[in-house]
Amino acid sequence: MRLCEQIARKKFIITAELFPPKGTDVTNLMSRADIIGPLVDGINVTDNQRASMRLGSIAVCRLLKEKGYEPILQMTCRDRNRIALQSDLLSAFVLGIENILILSGDHPAVGEYKDTKGVYDLDPVQLLTAARTLESGVDLAGKKLNGSPKFCLGAVVNPTAKPQELQLMMMQKKIKAGARFFQTQTVFDASEFRLFHDKVKGFNVKVFPGVTLIKSVQFMDFLSNLPGVSIPEPVKERIKKSGDPLKEGIQICAETIRELKTFADGVHIMAIGSEQLIPEILDKI
Amino acid sequence: MIITVTKPLPEILDALKDYKRVFVAGCAACATKCQTGSEEAVELIISELKKSGITVTGSAVLDTPCDVRVAKKDLSHSQEVKSSEAILVLACGAGVGAIEKSVDKPLVPGLNPVFVGTTERIGHYNEYCLVCGDCIAGKTGGICPVSRCAKGLVNGPCGGVIDGKCETDTGKDCVWVLILDKLKKTGREKDIIDNYFPPRRTAKPRQVSAEARKHR
């Protein structure tokens, strides 16, 4: 079923995320999709994640669609100007991709192409507005469209970013611009997220907190260095002290989701290359 | 002012490798303040050129090399310039552009212009303006997000801010945190939600005349 219909009727939405490969071999990606596709309500496809060059997210979304899965196209403002962004929104729609998650995108300075020009011709609020404008039958230049798209628009928020006040403001601004659902940066502490959840309950949008699988001590260090990620000390301790960090990571993930299930609108699982473990995580909830 | 940094010496020497006789032009305005095109900077590069076997025909620190009238007056009739094979310019690109209009010799820029800078103290400059042609700082507490947000986001911050610092540099304040604090001082923080900035006009005039100024 389409994501926006699910959002309207289901109590707890589960989404996960896949990274397009660097290269053209999609065998591994598609086998992961086959594992998680039947278990989740939507699969995010990242857009040149962490400012690295990858296979395009529109192409991968279409491949997922052909297998009967529900793709969520991540679209960053980093690599395209307003002409290309609008054009890609139309392209996505004609390929049957209607779920769009809009985000600014990790800065090139934290990626593989430090010398490239970050475009940011539109910011996320403007890109949401652009998508809504296309839905109304015109483009940003005010030109009439011959056939207009219909999207299920989402945006991102970081509940752990300080000051939180600004994140709450941005959420309201993105809602005003057309965001119907939010996926969040990684949350490791469900009770801390509950405080955030209570603050945004009145905004009348669905918020799916991000949960990340920590696979090893080394991976935890890598995660800590990603933009906007903060891992609480007790979680770090559990992973470090465990004889089997992967097992502990799965356990932490399951515990977090179990607690989120008691109050949140859903969860967005980021297994970062270990999507085959998502069934195990979901079994433990 | 225009902030410049000196190009690496090997790059300058490589650019001059085909020339035996070189004239050096400095800048008494911005590049002197930056100490990149000052009398001292000109002397320093002259000694390096000499070490590399280049004959320096002469030098001049122009008052404002970015002014075509000044560049023409100082350089176009100079015998020292005429006897040179190339001119090494220690000025920003505006200076290079004006000198290009004044002489027919090959030019070698010795500086990299980096930004329009605000001086904190001597030798310490910050980029607080991108010269974008469409100033919105009046609505953001006088703090420009176009230049000071790494992504140039005008409608508010991204989620990459950790403890008030930017995802690109943990030593750098997120400009939106500064804007929030500034707007709070006048009770206008809700402006961040209420002011929607439409896509920016990136087209700007590339030439300004007295006539155009009158109408702007």
Interface residues (C-beta under 8 A of the other chain):
Chain A: C77 R78 R82 L103 S104 D106 H107 A109 V110 G118 Y120 D121 L122 D123 P124 V125 Q126 T129 A130 L140 V156 V157 N158 A161 K162 P163 E165 L166 Q167 M169 M170 Q172 K173 K176 A177 Q185 P227 G228 S230
Chain B: A150 K151 G152 L153 V154 N155 G156 P157 C158 G159 G160 V161 I162 D163 G164 E167 T168 D169 W176 V177 L180 E189 I192 I193 Y196 F197 P198 P199 R200 T202
